[in-house]
Amino acid sequence: MLKRKMERVLLGWKNTKAPKNCLLIKGARQVGKTFIVERFGESQYKSFIHMNFDKNESLKDIFAGDLDIDTLKKQILLNIPTAKLIDGETLIFLDEIQHCPRARTALKFFSLDGRFDVIASGSLLGVKYKEVPSYPTGYEDEITMHSLDFEEFLWANGVSNEAIQGVKGYFDEKKQIPEAMHKKLMGFLREYIVIGGMPAVVREFVSTSDFNKALKTQKGILQNYENDIAKYAEARDKVKARACYLSLPRQLAKENSKFQYSVVEKGGAGRKFESSIDWLKDAGLVLMCDNLSLPQSPLKSFVKAGFFKLYSHDIGLLVAMLEDGVQKEIIDDKLGTGKGAIYENLIASMLFRQGKELYYYSDTDRLEVDFVVRVEGKVTGIEVKAGRGRASSLKTAMAENEGLFGIKLTNGNIGTADNIITYPLYMAMFL
């Protein structure tokens, strides 16, 4: 059974003093939302009621009439004979709520009433927003759930939290980590790059240690994502969104990894593909990293419209999109020039899971800093090196922008040079 950080979030929400808002969990398909809420509801409440609007469309009838809680209570008991509604001891789980927009509106009334705790969850909430008749603004707390991050992956592989905190001690003190420990962690990181964090894939790998079985599960997830695009995207976006998604490996492998529509289609332009990119982002399948004209605060003020990079939301799924055989080359640390793009996607996903907004800085063909984010409140440029290369672009950017801090992430150990702190790649989980 996989240990997830979301468990602490759910417990904290449950223990919030009344009145409290309903909880809305967003996230891409198959990242573990349903599983974690089911386990939480069954272990923490006397009564747990699970309504999945994707699997059982008839449940939408519960919300077809008046949305006052007394009426909804009667409708729930009528439509779900096994349900028990115990004041203060019941969790109602509205799963795949994007398929029942009126249930989303009802969250306001559940919150105001306060008799029952309510968690809503959805995989395509971002692309179904137009269908909700009235948003419960101020009555729901939104959080996003991702596939397993690297720390959760370590837990799944038997690494204790105490051991991870020991590694963090070297990070905090900027002291070199013992070489044997460093090699062990780099080995785990390469496994994480290949396996990623999708729960079904991690469970398969942890139980069998079979990379081929894990890859088969990943390809099944990728096919499901393509099916979702075909089923749920607007008619005008179906083909284009799929083409944009499948272009990710080629986009990142370029010398200039800025997203280019011409890679999707010869002569492609933004006006044709913009809505497709928005669909992929809203569905949680890609992460967007905006380009900055200057790496200065406030970062949002220096975003260059129309210039961005796209990354896969899960590093393992990106690798699964490549040809078979790449996985072994990554594990054996024998992948050639293509590993730079893979490691860049890895760090993008690690930063995003920490709640950071992703930016990068480029100045024509002169320099490019892979990421610019806030670390401990400071605007910080981050260079990602699959080996131990120089961070010349970051050094130049720091010289030209007073107050910009610098971090280099490599496969080497901790060190400092030219006011740039070098950390091993796996220590990105502590940023």
C-alpha positions as CSV (number, residue, x, y, z in Angstrom):
1,M,0.0,0.0,0.0
2,L,1.5,3.3,-1.1
3,K,2.1,6.0,1.4
4,R,1.0,9.4,0.1
5,K,1.5,12.9,1.4
6,M,-2.2,13.6,0.6
7,E,-3.1,11.6,3.7
8,R,-1.8,14.3,5.9
9,V,-3.7,17.0,3.9
10,L,-7.0,15.1,4.2
11,L,-6.5,14.6,8.0
12,G,-5.8,18.3,8.4
13,W,-8.9,19.2,6.5
14,K,-11.1,16.8,8.5
15,N,-9.8,18.2,11.8
16,T,-10.6,21.8,10.7
17,K,-13.1,23.4,13.1
18,A,-16.6,24.0,11.8
19,P,-17.7,25.7,9.7
20,K,-15.4,24.3,7.0
21,N,-15.5,24.3,3.2
22,C,-15.9,21.3,1.0
23,L,-12.7,19.9,-0.4
24,L,-12.1,19.8,-4.2
25,I,-9.3,17.5,-5.4
26,K,-8.1,18.2,-8.9
27,G,-5.5,16.2,-10.9
28,A,-4.9,14.2,-14.0
29,R,-6.4,10.7,-14.4
30,Q,-5.0,7.8,-12.5
31,V,-2.8,9.8,-10.1
32,G,-4.6,8.1,-7.1
33,K,-7.3,10.5,-6.2
34,T,-10.1,8.0,-5.9
35,F,-8.0,5.4,-4.0
36,I,-6.8,7.8,-1.4
37,V,-10.2,9.3,-0.7
38,E,-11.8,5.8,-0.4
39,R,-9.2,4.7,2.0
40,F,-9.5,7.9,4.0
41,G,-13.3,7.8,4.1
42,E,-13.5,4.1,5.1
43,S,-10.9,4.6,7.9
44,Q,-11.9,8.0,9.3
45,Y,-15.7,8.1,9.2
46,K,-18.6,5.9,10.5
47,S,-20.3,6.4,7.2
48,F,-18.7,6.8,3.8
49,I,-20.8,7.4,0.6
50,H,-19.1,7.2,-2.7
51,M,-20.8,8.6,-5.8
52,N,-18.9,8.2,-9.1
53,F,-20.7,10.1,-11.8
54,D,-18.6,8.6,-14.6
55,K,-19.4,5.0,-13.7
56,N,-23.1,5.6,-12.6
57,E,-24.8,8.4,-14.6
58,S,-28.1,7.8,-12.8
59,L,-26.6,9.4,-9.7
60,K,-26.9,12.7,-11.5
61,D,-30.6,12.5,-10.8
62,I,-29.9,13.2,-7.1
63,F,-28.9,16.8,-8.0
64,A,-31.5,17.4,-10.8
65,G,-34.0,19.2,-8.5
66,D,-33.7,21.5,-5.5
67,L,-30.2,21.6,-3.9
68,D,-31.1,22.3,-0.3
69,I,-29.5,19.6,1.9
70,D,-32.8,18.2,3.3
71,T,-33.9,17.5,-0.3
72,L,-30.5,16.1,-1.3
73,K,-30.5,13.9,1.8
74,K,-33.8,12.3,0.8
75,Q,-32.6,11.8,-2.8
76,I,-29.3,10.2,-1.6
77,L,-31.2,7.7,0.6
78,L,-33.7,7.0,-2.2
79,N,-31.1,6.4,-4.9
80,I,-28.5,4.6,-2.7
81,P,-30.5,2.3,-0.3
82,T,-27.3,1.2,1.6
83,A,-26.3,4.8,2.4
84,K,-26.3,6.1,6.0
85,L,-26.2,9.8,6.7
86,I,-25.0,10.4,10.2
87,D,-24.6,14.0,11.2
88,G,-20.9,14.8,11.9
89,E,-19.8,11.3,11.1
90,T,-20.4,11.0,7.3
91,L,-18.1,11.7,4.4
92,I,-19.8,12.1,1.0
93,F,-17.4,11.6,-1.9
94,L,-18.5,13.1,-5.2
95,D,-16.1,11.4,-7.7
96,E,-15.6,12.6,-11.3
97,I,-17.8,15.6,-10.4
98,Q,-17.1,17.2,-13.8
99,H,-19.8,14.9,-15.2
100,C,-22.4,16.4,-12.8
101,P,-22.1,20.2,-12.9
102,R,-25.1,20.7,-10.5
103,A,-23.3,18.6,-7.9
104,R,-20.4,21.2,-8.1
105,T,-23.0,23.9,-7.4
106,A,-24.3,21.9,-4.5
107,L,-21.0,22.1,-2.7
108,K,-22.0,25.6,-1.5
109,F,-25.1,24.3,0.2
110,F,-23.2,21.3,1.8
111,S,-20.7,23.7,3.2
112,L,-23.3,26.1,4.6
113,D,-25.3,23.3,6.1
114,G,-22.3,21.6,7.8
115,R,-23.9,18.3,8.8
116,F,-21.8,16.2,6.4
117,D,-18.2,16.4,5.2
118,V,-17.9,16.5,1.4
119,I,-14.9,15.8,-0.9
120,A,-15.3,16.3,-4.6
121,S,-12.8,15.0,-7.1
122,G,-12.3,15.3,-10.9
123,S,-9.8,14.6,-13.6
124,L,-11.1,16.9,-16.2
125,L,-12.5,19.8,-14.1
126,G,-10.4,22.3,-16.0
127,V,-12.0,21.4,-19.3
128,K,-15.6,21.2,-18.0
129,Y,-15.7,24.6,-16.4
130,K,-18.3,26.1,-18.8
131,E,-21.0,23.6,-17.8
132,V,-21.2,24.5,-14.1
133,P,-24.4,26.7,-13.6
134,S,-23.0,28.4,-10.5
135,Y,-19.6,28.0,-8.9
136,P,-19.5,27.6,-5.1
137,T,-16.9,30.4,-4.8
138,G,-15.8,30.7,-1.2
139,Y,-17.2,27.4,-0.2
140,E,-14.7,24.9,-1.6
141,D,-11.0,24.5,-1.0
142,E,-9.1,23.4,-4.1
143,I,-6.0,21.3,-4.0
144,T,-4.2,19.4,-6.8
145,M,-3.0,15.9,-6.5
146,H,-0.1,14.6,-8.6
147,S,1.4,11.2,-9.2
148,L,4.0,10.2,-6.6
149,D,6.9,12.6,-6.1
150,F,10.4,11.3,-5.6
151,E,10.1,11.3,-1.8
152,E,7.0,9.1,-2.0
153,F,8.8,6.9,-4.5
154,L,11.5,6.4,-2.0
155,W,9.0,5.5,0.7
156,A,7.5,2.9,-1.7
157,N,10.9,1.4,-2.1
158,G,11.4,1.0,1.6
159,V,13.4,4.1,2.3
160,S,12.4,5.5,5.7
161,N,11.5,9.1,6.4
162,E,14.3,9.2,8.9
163,A,16.8,8.3,6.2
164,I,15.4,11.0,3.9
165,Q,15.7,13.6,6.7
166,G,19.3,12.5,7.1
167,V,19.9,13.3,3.5
168,K,18.2,16.7,3.9
169,G,20.7,17.4,6.7
170,Y,23.5,17.5,4.1
171,F,21.3,19.7,1.9
172,D,20.6,22.2,4.8
173,E,24.3,22.3,5.9
174,K,25.6,22.3,2.3
175,K,28.0,19.5,3.2
176,Q,29.0,16.8,0.8
177,I,27.0,13.6,1.1
178,P,29.0,10.4,1.5
179,E,29.8,8.9,-1.9
180,A,28.1,5.5,-1.2
181,M,24.9,7.3,-0.2
182,H,25.1,9.6,-3.2
183,K,25.4,6.6,-5.6
184,K,22.5,4.8,-4.0
185,L,20.2,7.9,-4.3
186,M,21.3,8.5,-7.9
187,G,20.3,4.9,-8.6
188,F,16.9,5.4,-7.1
189,L,16.5,8.7,-9.1
190,R,17.3,6.9,-12.4
191,E,14.6,4.3,-11.5
192,Y,12.2,7.1,-10.8
193,I,12.9,8.6,-14.2
194,V,12.0,5.3,-15.8
195,I,9.1,4.3,-13.6
196,G,7.7,7.8,-12.7
197,G,5.0,8.2,-10.1
198,M,1.8,6.9,-11.5
199,P,0.5,4.7,-8.6
200,A,-0.4,1.6,-10.8
201,V,3.1,1.7,-12.3
202,V,4.9,2.1,-9.0
203,R,2.9,-0.7,-7.4
204,E,3.7,-3.0,-10.4
205,F,7.4,-2.2,-10.1
206,V,7.7,-2.5,-6.4
207,S,5.9,-5.8,-6.3
208,T,7.8,-7.4,-9.3
209,S,11.0,-5.3,-9.9
210,D,10.1,-5.9,-13.6
211,F,10.7,-2.8,-15.8
212,N,8.9,-4.4,-18.7
213,K,5.7,-5.0,-16.8
214,A,5.9,-1.4,-15.5
215,L,6.3,-0.2,-19.1
216,K,3.3,-2.1,-20.2
217,T,1.2,-0.4,-17.5
218,Q,2.6,3.0,-18.6
219,K,1.6,2.4,-22.2
220,G,-1.9,1.5,-21.1
221,I,-2.1,4.8,-19.3
222,L,-0.9,6.7,-22.3
223,Q,-3.5,5.0,-24.4
224,N,-6.2,5.9,-21.9
225,Y,-5.0,9.6,-22.2
226,E,-5.3,9.5,-26.0
227,N,-8.8,8.0,-25.5
228,D,-9.7,10.8,-23.2
229,I,-8.6,13.4,-25.7
230,A,-10.7,11.7,-28.4
231,K,-13.7,11.5,-26.0
232,Y,-13.7,14.8,-24.1
233,A,-11.8,17.4,-26.2
234,E,-13.8,19.8,-28.3
235,A,-14.3,18.5,-31.8
236,R,-12.0,21.1,-33.2
237,D,-9.2,20.1,-30.8
238,K,-9.3,16.3,-30.8
239,V,-6.7,15.7,-33.5
240,K,-4.6,18.8,-32.7
241,A,-4.5,18.1,-28.9
242,R,-3.3,14.5,-29.6
243,A,-0.7,15.7,-32.0
244,C,0.6,18.3,-29.5
245,Y,0.8,15.7,-26.7
246,L,2.6,13.2,-28.8
247,S,5.1,15.9,-29.9
248,L,6.5,16.3,-26.3
249,P,9.6,14.1,-26.8
250,R,10.5,15.9,-30.0
251,Q,9.9,19.4,-28.5
252,L,12.2,18.7,-25.5
253,A,14.9,17.1,-27.6
254,K,15.5,20.2,-29.7
255,E,18.5,22.4,-29.0
256,N,16.0,25.1,-28.2
257,S,13.3,23.3,-26.2
258,K,10.7,26.2,-26.5
259,F,7.5,24.7,-27.7
260,Q,7.2,25.2,-31.5
261,Y,4.0,24.6,-33.4
262,S,6.0,23.7,-36.5
263,V,7.2,20.6,-34.8
264,V,3.6,19.5,-34.4
265,E,2.8,20.2,-38.0
266,K,4.8,21.7,-40.8
267,G,3.8,25.4,-41.0
268,G,1.8,25.1,-37.8
269,A,0.9,28.4,-36.0
270,G,-0.3,29.4,-32.5
271,R,-3.7,30.5,-33.6
272,K,-4.4,26.9,-34.8
273,F,-3.1,25.1,-31.8
274,E,-3.6,27.4,-28.8
275,S,-6.9,25.9,-27.7
276,S,-5.4,22.4,-27.9
277,I,-2.5,23.4,-25.6
278,D,-5.0,24.9,-23.2
279,W,-7.0,21.6,-23.2
280,L,-3.9,19.5,-22.4
281,K,-2.9,21.9,-19.6
282,D,-6.4,22.0,-18.1
283,A,-6.6,18.2,-18.2
284,G,-3.4,18.1,-16.2
285,L,-1.5,16.2,-18.8
286,V,1.2,18.8,-19.4
287,L,3.1,21.4,-17.3
288,M,3.6,24.8,-18.8
289,C,6.8,26.8,-18.2
290,D,6.6,30.4,-19.3
291,N,9.4,32.4,-20.8
292,L,10.7,35.5,-18.9
293,S,12.1,38.6,-20.6
294,L,14.0,39.3,-17.3
295,P,14.6,37.0,-14.3
296,Q,13.4,39.6,-11.8
297,S,10.7,40.1,-9.3
298,P,7.7,40.0,-9.7
299,L,8.2,37.1,-12.2
300,K,4.7,37.4,-13.6
301,S,5.4,40.9,-14.8
302,F,8.1,39.7,-17.1
303,V,6.3,36.8,-18.8
304,K,6.6,36.8,-22.6
305,A,3.2,35.9,-24.1
306,G,3.3,33.0,-26.5
307,F,6.7,31.7,-25.5
308,F,6.8,28.6,-23.3
309,K,7.9,25.1,-22.8
310,L,5.7,22.1,-22.2
311,Y,6.6,19.1,-20.0
312,S,4.9,15.8,-19.3
313,H,3.2,15.9,-15.9
314,D,4.9,12.5,-15.1
315,I,8.5,11.8,-16.0
316,G,7.9,8.1,-16.4
317,L,5.2,8.6,-18.9
318,L,7.5,10.8,-21.0
319,V,10.1,8.1,-21.0
320,A,7.5,5.5,-21.9
321,M,6.7,7.6,-25.0
322,L,10.2,7.0,-26.3
323,E,11.4,3.8,-28.0
324,D,11.9,0.6,-26.0
325,G,15.5,0.3,-24.9
326,V,15.9,3.9,-23.6
327,Q,14.8,2.6,-20.2
328,K,17.8,0.4,-19.8
329,E,20.2,3.1,-21.0
330,I,18.9,5.4,-18.4
331,I,19.2,2.8,-15.6
332,D,22.7,2.0,-16.7
333,D,23.5,5.7,-17.0
334,K,24.6,5.2,-20.7
335,L,22.0,7.5,-22.4
336,G,23.7,10.0,-24.7
337,T,22.8,13.6,-25.5
338,G,19.1,13.0,-25.2
339,K,19.2,12.7,-21.4
340,G,19.4,16.4,-21.0
341,A,15.8,16.9,-22.0
342,I,14.7,14.0,-19.8
343,Y,16.4,15.4,-16.7
344,E,15.0,18.8,-17.5
345,N,11.4,17.3,-17.5
346,L,12.3,15.5,-14.2
347,I,13.2,18.8,-12.5
348,A,10.2,20.6,-13.9
349,S,7.9,17.9,-12.4
350,M,9.7,18.0,-9.1
351,L,9.4,21.8,-8.8
352,F,5.8,21.8,-9.9
353,R,4.9,19.2,-7.2
354,Q,6.2,21.7,-4.6
355,G,3.6,24.2,-5.8
356,K,6.1,26.3,-7.7
357,E,5.1,28.2,-10.9
358,L,7.5,27.3,-13.7
359,Y,9.4,30.0,-15.6
360,Y,12.6,30.0,-17.7
361,Y,14.8,32.8,-18.9
362,S,16.2,33.2,-22.4
363,D,17.9,36.1,-24.2
364,T,17.7,35.3,-27.9
365,D,20.5,32.8,-28.8
366,R,22.9,34.3,-26.2
367,L,21.8,32.4,-23.1
368,E,19.0,30.3,-21.5
369,V,18.5,29.5,-17.8
370,D,16.4,26.3,-17.5
371,F,14.2,27.5,-14.6
372,V,13.6,30.6,-12.7
373,V,11.5,30.1,-9.5
374,R,11.4,31.3,-6.0
375,V,13.4,29.3,-3.5
376,E,12.9,30.4,0.1
377,G,11.3,33.6,-1.2
378,K,14.3,34.5,-3.4
379,V,14.3,34.7,-7.2
380,T,16.6,31.8,-8.2
381,G,17.9,30.6,-11.5
382,I,18.3,26.8,-11.8
383,E,20.5,25.1,-14.3
384,V,20.0,21.3,-14.9
385,K,22.9,19.3,-16.0
386,A,22.6,15.6,-16.8
387,G,26.4,15.4,-16.2
388,R,28.6,17.9,-14.5
389,G,28.7,20.6,-17.1
390,R,29.2,24.4,-16.6
391,A,26.4,26.8,-15.9
392,S,27.6,29.6,-18.1
393,S,24.2,30.9,-18.9
394,L,23.3,31.1,-15.2
395,K,26.6,32.8,-14.4
396,T,25.9,35.5,-17.0
397,A,22.3,36.0,-16.0
398,M,23.4,36.5,-12.3
399,A,26.1,39.0,-13.4
400,E,23.5,41.0,-15.3
401,N,20.6,40.8,-12.8
402,E,21.4,41.9,-9.3
403,G,19.7,39.8,-6.6
404,L,19.4,36.7,-8.8
405,F,20.5,33.6,-6.9
406,G,21.9,30.5,-8.6
407,I,21.5,26.7,-8.2
408,K,23.0,24.0,-10.4
409,L,21.6,20.5,-10.3
410,T,24.0,17.8,-11.5
411,N,24.8,14.1,-11.0
412,G,27.7,15.2,-8.8
413,N,28.0,16.2,-5.1
414,I,27.4,19.4,-3.2
415,G,29.6,22.3,-3.8
416,T,29.8,26.1,-4.4
417,A,31.6,28.1,-7.2
418,D,31.0,31.6,-8.5
419,N,28.2,32.1,-6.0
420,I,26.3,29.1,-7.6
421,I,25.4,26.3,-5.3
422,T,25.6,22.8,-6.8
423,Y,23.3,20.1,-5.5
424,P,22.8,16.5,-6.7
425,L,19.7,16.2,-8.9
426,Y,17.7,14.3,-6.3
427,M,18.0,17.2,-3.8
428,A,15.6,19.1,-6.0
429,M,13.0,17.5,-3.7
430,F,14.2,19.8,-0.9
431,L,14.0,23.1,-2.8
